[in-house]
Amino acid sequence: MLSPKHRVALGLVACGLCFLANAAWSGASDYWPTQGWRTSTPEAQGMKSDVLADMFTDLTDSDHSIDSVTIIRNGYIVLDAYFYPFRKDTKHILHSCTKSITSTLVGIAIDKGYIQNVQQQLMGFFPEIGPANMAGGKDRITLENVLTMTTGLDCRDSYRHRWQGLKRMMRSDSWTQYMLDLPMVAPPGTRFVYCNGASYLLSAIVKEATGMRTLEFALQNLFGPLGITDVRWEANPQGIDVGFGRMWLKPHDMAKFGWLFLNKGQWDGRSVVSADWVDAATRGHIGTKSFDQYGYQWWVDKEGSFAAMGHRGQRIFVVPQHDLVAVFTCFDAPRTPDFVMRSHIIPSIVSDAALPADTAANQRLKALVRRLKANPAPKPIPPHPGITRTISGRTYRFDANELGIQSFRIDFKARRDAAVLDYMQNDRLISVAIGLDDVYRLSDAPGELTAFKGRWRTDYAFYFSFFEVGHTFFSKARIEFDDAQARVRLTDPQGGIVELKGASDLNKERKVEN
């Protein structure tokens, strides 16, 4: 991953630091982060604080949508940054980083004897299913073909196909049947095709082989030994965990998973997954158009680094040659983590021994991290339109609808900097604040940490956006007020639109009077 320019720079720095040649790392060998990570300065681990600080300056100047960056070298956190409104102890969706975890569960199942080996035929795991379209070598698809996404199935479910195949699978009565029924377009093992459905099949295989829900198997055999207890993983309607995604973890727990692989599957004197599996999983098995090579649901480069990669910029980078793990969670920064790994993080590594302390650079880095975590500066709030005097605090009720929203009221008088929205959904009262100064207000009221901000766009239309913190999609709402009625238009993360029309109690009173 180092350019020739950076290799020369490293050589010059190494010569200049020869007096430190006998210095030793405090290293990861003296502890395991089961109960939590220990911290260190970048310089104590051979990295330059000023290069890492420049990274944040560049990121904030270009307004990248990053939620967190965690960098670990030699077992110590040297950088742990969180961008408002994301918080340190909030779980983040992994998207396709989940695939690397799912494949690891296959490896553990093999280690424990639930599965024989990667040469087992795919169809043999589902003897009760009679697949359609058996021509073209479908009976020769192996577990390894599924792991390397070389099944040969006509899988068109990635972003390149606008997830059309994925949507069809998710609408089917049986996701497993749907996948096994797909026709063949290439002999097994000959062509790489990124396929979310293949990763789903890995989860289904673990469930079939172990007799346990995949999440349960993971908690006992993977997450448990690493001290990871707070996991969210959605299952499909058939009760099978979604192997291609839909998992949430905290950044520090993502880093534990990367550290496990950096240590060849060993954790505190225990083999969580065999070193043979780690070697096989992180070795390139087939070339791809978007990366150097693909392993067992890991992306592998030619220099021996590998990464779990997810939609919109979720990343777990493992760089064995530098004893480094780097974790990114993002709202929408699909290529930024890859870029800053090359432009800043790898170049910040200048020694395999501790560097002299650089107090000024380290203080600058810490100040930037504190600034990213803090609430952004509020913007001036325009005057409210006159209609707020009559609609503020008024309750609007809806007929039965697909969202289960029964009523709402919004108050622009209770607070100067935020509107207070109260709504009844499925007989539950939820109250949130909506920032009016271009700063999101956070709330745990809906069940997950959510963020809201909004503004008046016309004298009669109030718009606001909201999202679940740790997710990568936001929703939009528009409320148009017309005397005693309110028309609500909601746009969900997938682009679906729901329109509701509510009448206030005042409107009902007028009808009674007439």
C-alpha distance (Angstrom), angle and dihedral (degrees) to the residues before:
residue distance angle dihedral
M1 . . .
L2 3.85 . .
S3 3.79 118.6 .
P4 3.84 119.5 -134.5
K5 3.81 87.7 -105.7
H6 3.79 91.5 56.0
R7 3.83 92.3 45.5
V8 3.81 89.7 55.4
A9 3.80 90.4 48.0
L10 3.78 91.0 51.0
G11 3.79 90.6 51.2
L12 3.80 92.6 51.7
V13 3.78 92.3 47.6
A14 3.79 91.2 48.2
C15 3.82 91.0 53.9
G16 3.78 90.8 48.6
L17 3.81 90.7 52.2
C18 3.78 98.2 47.2
F19 3.79 89.8 121.1
L20 3.81 86.8 69.8
A21 3.78 94.2 52.2
N22 3.77 93.0 112.8
A23 3.81 95.0 48.8
A24 3.79 114.4 116.3
W25 3.78 131.0 -147.1
S26 3.76 118.6 -110.8
G27 3.81 78.5 -138.0
A28 3.78 137.2 177.9
S29 3.77 94.8 -83.1
D30 3.80 92.5 83.8
Y31 3.83 95.6 60.8
W32 3.80 144.2 8.0
P33 3.80 121.6 -134.5
T34 3.83 94.6 -129.8
Q35 3.80 91.6 124.2
G36 3.79 95.1 30.5
W37 3.78 144.3 -48.0
R38 3.77 125.5 -80.7
T39 3.78 119.1 -136.3
S40 3.77 135.7 -132.7
T41 3.77 139.1 172.0
P42 3.81 116.4 -96.6
E43 3.81 90.7 -117.9
A44 3.81 92.5 55.1
Q45 3.81 86.6 58.8
G46 3.80 97.3 44.2
M47 3.81 97.2 -95.9
K48 3.80 132.6 121.0
S49 3.81 117.8 -118.1
D50 3.80 92.7 -160.4
V51 3.83 92.5 58.8
L52 3.81 90.6 50.6
A53 3.80 90.7 46.9
D54 3.81 89.7 52.3
M55 3.78 87.5 54.7
F56 3.81 91.3 60.6
T57 3.78 92.3 45.0
D58 3.80 89.6 54.3
L59 3.81 92.5 45.2
T60 3.79 95.8 50.5
D61 3.80 92.5 43.5
S62 3.81 90.4 56.1
D63 3.84 94.7 40.8
H64 3.81 98.4 -126.4
S65 3.80 115.8 -176.5
I66 3.81 99.7 -122.8
D67 3.81 123.4 151.6
S68 3.81 101.4 -170.9
V69 3.80 145.7 -7.7
T70 3.81 122.1 -160.4
I71 3.81 121.2 179.1
I72 3.80 123.2 -171.3
R73 3.78 125.1 -173.8
N74 3.79 124.3 178.9
G75 3.80 89.1 -7.1
Y76 3.81 96.5 -55.2
I77 3.78 129.6 107.3
V78 3.79 107.1 -121.2
L79 3.80 95.5 171.0
D80 3.79 130.1 23.6
A81 3.81 114.0 169.5
Y82 3.80 131.4 169.6
F83 3.78 125.2 -168.3
Y84 3.81 118.1 -143.3
P85 3.00 126.6 -71.1
F86 3.81 93.4 20.9
R87 3.80 114.3 88.9
K88 3.79 132.8 -150.7
D89 3.80 96.4 -116.0
T90 3.80 96.5 43.0
K91 3.78 118.9 108.9
H92 3.79 116.0 -122.4
I93 3.77 128.2 -152.8
L94 3.81 110.6 -108.5
H95 3.80 99.2 -161.9
S96 3.82 106.6 -173.1
C97 3.81 94.6 -1.4
T98 3.80 79.5 82.1
K99 3.80 88.8 71.5
S100 3.82 91.9 68.2
I101 3.80 89.6 52.5
T102 3.80 92.4 47.7
S103 3.79 92.0 51.9
T104 3.81 89.8 49.6
L105 3.80 89.0 56.9
V106 3.80 87.8 55.6
G107 3.81 88.5 53.4
I108 3.81 91.7 50.0
A109 3.81 90.3 48.4
I110 3.82 88.6 54.0
D111 3.81 91.5 47.2
K112 3.81 89.4 53.0
G113 3.79 95.0 46.6
Y114 3.81 99.0 -111.0
I115 3.81 89.0 117.3
Q116 3.82 123.2 33.8
N117 3.81 101.5 -143.8
V118 3.79 143.6 -51.6
Q119 3.79 91.8 -83.5
Q120 3.80 92.9 70.6
Q121 3.78 112.3 118.4
L122 3.79 116.7 -106.1
M123 3.81 94.8 -133.0
G124 3.80 90.9 55.6
F125 3.81 91.1 68.3
F126 3.81 91.0 61.4
P127 3.82 106.9 41.3
E128 3.81 92.3 158.6
I129 3.82 92.2 62.2
G130 3.77 121.2 81.2
P131 3.83 104.0 -157.9
A132 3.78 122.4 -148.3
N133 3.82 124.2 -133.3
M134 3.80 95.8 37.2
A135 3.81 94.1 168.7
G136 3.78 122.9 103.8
G137 3.79 99.6 49.9
K138 3.79 98.7 -61.2
D139 3.79 90.2 144.3
R140 3.84 88.4 61.0
I141 3.82 96.5 58.5
T142 3.79 107.8 122.6
L143 3.79 132.2 -159.6
E144 3.80 87.5 -107.9
N145 3.80 90.1 57.0
V146 3.80 88.3 55.1
L147 3.81 91.5 48.2
T148 3.81 92.7 50.8
M149 3.82 95.1 39.8
T150 3.78 92.4 -118.8
T151 3.81 98.0 121.2
G152 3.81 94.3 127.7
L153 3.81 89.4 -132.7
D154 3.79 118.3 142.1
C155 3.80 91.9 -108.9
R156 3.80 113.2 167.1
D157 3.77 101.3 166.7
S158 3.82 106.0 113.7
Y159 3.80 129.2 98.0
R160 3.82 87.9 -92.0
H161 3.80 86.4 69.3
R162 3.82 93.6 36.9
W163 3.81 87.3 -109.5
Q164 3.79 91.4 -75.7
G165 3.81 93.7 144.3
L166 3.79 90.6 46.2
K167 3.79 91.3 53.6
R168 3.80 90.8 49.8
M169 3.81 91.3 50.0
M170 3.80 91.6 49.5
R171 3.80 91.2 50.9
S172 3.81 92.5 51.1
D173 3.80 124.3 99.8
S174 3.81 90.8 -123.4
W175 3.79 121.6 24.6
T176 3.79 90.6 -164.5
Q177 3.80 93.0 52.3
Y178 3.79 90.2 47.2
M179 3.80 92.7 54.0
L180 3.80 95.5 44.6
D181 3.81 90.5 48.7
L182 3.82 94.2 57.8
P183 3.81 113.5 114.6
M184 3.80 121.5 -115.4
V185 3.81 120.7 -107.0
A186 3.83 98.9 173.6
P187 3.81 137.8 18.0
P188 3.83 112.1 -89.1
G189 3.79 114.1 -88.8
T190 3.81 97.0 18.4
R191 3.79 105.9 90.7
F192 3.80 134.0 38.8
V193 3.80 113.1 -136.3
Y194 3.80 118.2 169.5
C195 3.79 103.4 -124.6
N196 3.80 127.0 177.3
G197 3.78 90.0 -169.2
A198 3.81 90.5 61.1
S199 3.81 89.9 57.8
Y200 3.78 89.5 48.3
L201 3.81 88.3 54.6
L202 3.82 89.7 56.1
S203 3.79 89.6 59.2
A204 3.79 90.5 46.9
I205 3.82 89.3 50.6
V206 3.81 92.2 52.0
K207 3.80 89.8 50.9
E208 3.80 92.6 47.8
A209 3.81 93.6 46.2
T210 3.81 99.0 43.9
G211 3.78 101.2 31.0
M212 3.80 88.0 -131.5
R213 3.77 132.7 106.9
T214 3.81 105.8 -98.3
L215 3.81 92.4 -119.7
E216 3.80 90.9 52.2
F217 3.81 90.3 50.4
A218 3.82 89.3 48.8
L219 3.80 94.0 49.9
Q220 3.80 91.3 51.9
N221 3.77 100.5 40.8
L222 3.81 109.1 23.1
F223 3.77 114.7 15.9
G224 3.79 96.7 34.9
P225 3.82 96.6 59.0
L226 3.83 89.8 47.6
G227 3.80 92.9 52.1
I228 3.82 93.2 -112.2
T229 3.80 110.1 145.1
D230 3.82 106.1 149.7
V231 3.80 105.5 76.5
R232 3.77 131.4 146.3
W233 3.80 119.0 -165.6
E234 3.77 123.6 166.2
A235 3.78 121.7 -137.5
N236 3.79 127.7 -149.3
P237 3.83 122.5 -115.2
Q238 3.81 89.2 -87.5
G239 3.82 90.9 58.2
I240 3.81 96.6 -106.7
D241 3.80 116.7 133.3
V242 3.78 112.4 -115.0
G243 3.80 100.6 -106.0
F244 3.80 95.7 -168.1
G245 3.81 96.7 56.5
R246 3.81 144.3 -49.3
M247 3.81 92.3 116.3
W248 3.81 124.4 130.0
L249 3.83 124.5 -160.4
K250 3.80 135.5 161.4
P251 3.82 115.1 -104.6
H252 3.82 92.7 -113.7
D253 3.80 89.3 54.5
M254 3.80 91.0 48.7
A255 3.79 86.3 54.5
K256 3.81 90.9 52.0
F257 3.79 89.2 57.6
G258 3.80 90.7 51.1
W259 3.82 90.5 47.0
L260 3.80 90.2 52.8
F261 3.80 89.8 58.2
L262 3.79 92.6 43.6
N263 3.81 85.7 57.6
K264 3.83 93.9 49.9
G265 3.80 93.9 -107.4
Q266 3.81 95.0 -53.2
W267 3.80 121.7 129.5
D268 3.79 124.8 -179.1
G269 3.81 94.9 -31.2
R270 3.79 94.4 -40.2
S271 3.77 131.2 103.7
V272 3.80 104.3 -131.4
V273 3.79 91.9 173.4
S274 3.78 123.8 3.0
A275 3.78 121.8 -95.9
D276 3.80 88.0 -127.6
W277 3.79 89.3 60.0
V278 3.80 92.8 47.4
D279 3.80 90.3 51.3
A280 3.79 92.8 48.3
A281 3.81 94.4 43.4
T282 3.80 94.9 50.4
R283 3.80 96.8 42.3
G284 3.79 118.0 97.3
H285 3.82 110.7 -105.9
I286 3.79 100.2 170.8
G287 3.80 137.9 8.1
T288 3.79 122.7 -110.9
K289 3.78 134.9 -163.3
S290 3.81 94.8 -125.3
F291 3.83 100.8 43.1
D292 3.79 138.4 16.5
Q293 3.81 98.1 -97.6
Y294 3.79 144.1 -22.3
G295 3.80 126.9 -127.2
Y296 3.78 128.9 177.2
Q297 3.82 95.4 -35.3
W298 3.82 90.4 -43.5
W299 3.80 125.9 109.0
V300 3.82 110.2 -129.0
D301 3.80 130.6 -163.7
K302 3.80 128.4 -153.7
E303 3.80 93.5 -106.9
G304 3.79 94.8 60.1
S305 3.79 100.6 -98.4
F306 3.78 119.7 126.1
A307 3.77 137.5 -170.4
A308 3.78 145.0 -162.4
M309 3.80 103.9 -135.8
G310 3.78 129.6 -165.5
H311 3.79 138.7 -175.2
R312 3.82 117.8 -76.8
G313 3.80 94.5 14.5
Q314 3.81 109.6 -49.3
R315 3.82 107.7 151.9
I316 3.80 143.7 172.1
F317 3.82 106.9 -173.0
V318 3.81 118.9 -167.8
V319 3.81 115.9 -168.4
P320 3.83 109.0 179.7
Q321 3.81 94.9 -179.2
H322 3.82 88.8 63.1
D323 3.82 99.5 32.2
L324 3.80 86.5 -120.2
V325 3.79 138.2 146.5
A326 3.81 119.9 -177.1
V327 3.80 124.3 -174.6
F328 3.79 126.6 -165.6
T329 3.77 128.7 -175.7
C330 3.78 116.7 -173.1
F331 3.76 141.5 -178.0
D332 3.78 92.6 -149.8
A333 3.81 116.4 -21.4
P334 3.81 104.5 120.3
R335 3.83 98.5 172.4
T336 3.78 103.6 18.6
P337 3.84 97.3 91.2
D338 3.80 91.2 52.4
F339 3.79 90.9 49.5
V340 3.82 97.4 48.2
M341 3.80 91.0 46.5
R342 3.81 87.7 61.1
S343 3.80 98.2 34.8
H344 3.82 102.3 41.7
I345 3.79 119.8 -2.8
I346 3.81 99.7 54.7
P347 3.83 92.6 39.1
S348 3.81 89.2 52.0
I349 3.82 88.1 66.8
V350 3.79 105.8 87.4
S351 3.80 105.3 151.9
D352 3.78 145.8 28.4
A353 3.79 87.6 -142.4
A354 3.78 132.4 59.2
L355 3.80 116.9 -79.3
P356 3.79 126.5 -140.2
A357 3.79 111.5 -85.5
D358 3.80 115.6 -90.9
T359 3.79 102.7 -160.9
A360 3.79 97.0 175.9
A361 3.81 94.7 50.3
N362 3.79 91.9 44.7
Q363 3.80 92.2 50.6
R364 3.79 89.8 49.8
L365 3.80 90.3 51.6
K366 3.81 92.3 49.1
A367 3.80 91.5 48.7
L368 3.80 90.8 53.2
V369 3.80 91.2 49.5
R370 3.83 90.8 50.9
R371 3.79 90.9 48.7
L372 3.82 92.7 51.6
K373 3.79 90.8 51.5
A374 3.81 95.0 50.0
N375 3.78 126.5 87.4
P376 3.81 111.2 -87.6
A377 3.79 118.6 -111.7
P378 3.82 111.5 -82.2
K379 3.78 120.3 -119.8
P380 3.81 125.1 -134.6
I381 3.79 114.3 -80.6
P382 3.80 114.8 -129.0
P383 3.81 116.8 -131.7
H384 3.79 113.8 -84.6
P385 3.81 115.9 -108.7
G386 3.78 117.3 -106.8
I387 3.80 93.4 -105.2
T388 3.82 90.7 72.4
R389 3.81 88.2 74.8
T390 3.80 90.9 66.5
I391 3.82 104.3 30.9
S392 3.81 98.8 40.7
G393 3.79 108.6 111.3
R394 3.80 94.4 1.8
T395 3.82 116.4 135.0
Y396 3.81 119.4 -127.8
R397 3.80 119.2 -164.7
F398 3.81 129.1 -155.7
D399 3.75 135.5 -154.6
A400 3.82 116.6 -115.8
N401 3.81 110.6 -61.6
E402 3.81 140.6 173.1
L403 3.80 93.4 -99.4
G404 3.78 94.6 53.2
I405 3.83 91.3 -126.8
Q406 3.80 107.1 154.8
S407 3.79 103.3 174.6
F408 3.80 145.2 -20.0
R409 3.77 141.4 -165.1
I410 3.78 128.3 -169.5
D411 3.78 124.2 -158.0
F412 3.82 121.8 -158.1
K413 3.82 94.5 173.5
A414 3.81 102.9 59.3
R415 3.82 94.4 71.0
R416 3.77 133.4 23.5
D417 3.82 97.6 -145.9
A418 3.80 101.2 35.9
A419 3.76 143.2 33.9
V420 3.80 117.1 -127.1
L421 3.80 113.8 -134.8
D422 3.81 119.6 -165.4
Y423 3.78 118.5 -177.1
M424 3.78 137.5 170.3
Q425 3.79 114.4 -134.8
N426 3.79 120.4 175.2
D427 3.83 90.5 -16.9
R428 3.81 92.3 -52.3
L429 3.79 122.5 117.8
I430 3.82 112.8 -137.7
S431 3.80 123.6 -174.0
V432 3.81 124.2 -168.0
A433 3.80 137.5 164.9
I434 3.80 120.5 -125.8
G435 3.81 114.3 -152.2
L436 3.80 112.6 -127.3
D437 3.81 95.7 -173.8
D438 3.83 96.7 67.2
V439 3.82 90.7 -94.4
Y440 3.78 119.9 116.1
R441 3.80 116.5 -120.6
L442 3.80 115.2 -144.7
S443 3.77 126.9 -136.3
D444 3.79 136.4 175.1
A445 3.79 91.6 -165.3
P446 3.83 99.4 103.6
G447 3.84 89.8 55.0
E448 3.80 98.0 -95.9
L449 3.78 130.0 57.7
T450 3.80 105.4 -85.4
A451 3.80 134.2 179.0
F452 3.82 127.6 -145.2
K453 3.79 135.1 -174.2
G454 3.81 132.8 157.7
R455 3.79 149.7 154.6
W456 3.78 143.6 -159.9
R457 3.79 111.4 -94.3
T458 3.79 96.4 -179.9
D459 3.79 133.5 9.0
Y460 3.82 88.5 -92.6
A461 3.82 106.5 28.4
F462 3.81 124.7 76.0
Y463 3.82 117.7 -170.1
F464 3.78 127.8 -167.0
S465 3.80 137.5 170.7
F466 3.78 127.5 -150.9
F467 3.78 139.0 176.1
E468 3.76 142.7 176.7
V469 3.81 107.1 -101.5
G470 3.79 107.9 -118.6
H471 3.79 93.0 32.0
T472 3.80 127.3 97.2
F473 3.79 103.6 -133.7
F474 3.77 132.5 68.5
S475 3.78 131.7 -158.7
K476 3.78 128.8 -138.8
A477 3.78 132.3 -145.2
R478 3.78 132.6 -167.7
I479 3.79 121.7 -168.6
E480 3.80 117.9 -168.5
F481 3.78 115.1 -167.1
D482 3.80 122.2 -153.4
D483 3.76 113.2 175.1
A484 3.83 104.4 -70.6
Q485 3.80 96.8 -5.1
A486 3.78 134.0 77.9
R487 3.79 127.2 -161.7
V488 3.81 114.2 -156.8
R489 3.79 124.0 -163.2
L490 3.82 116.5 -171.2
T491 3.81 123.7 -170.2
D492 3.80 114.2 -163.7
P493 3.84 126.5 -151.3
Q494 3.80 92.5 -94.3
G495 3.80 92.7 53.4
G496 3.80 95.9 -101.3
I497 3.80 116.0 146.7
V498 3.79 127.7 -146.1
E499 3.79 121.0 -174.8
L500 3.80 123.0 -163.4
K501 3.79 131.4 -178.0
G502 3.77 118.0 -153.7
A503 3.79 132.3 -169.8
S504 3.79 122.4 -152.5
D505 3.79 125.6 -130.0
L506 3.80 87.1 -111.2
N507 3.80 89.5 60.4
K508 3.81 90.1 52.2
E509 3.80 90.8 49.7
R510 3.79 90.4 53.8
K511 3.80 90.9 52.1
V512 3.80 90.6 52.0
E513 3.82 91.3 49.4
N514 3.81 90.8 51.8
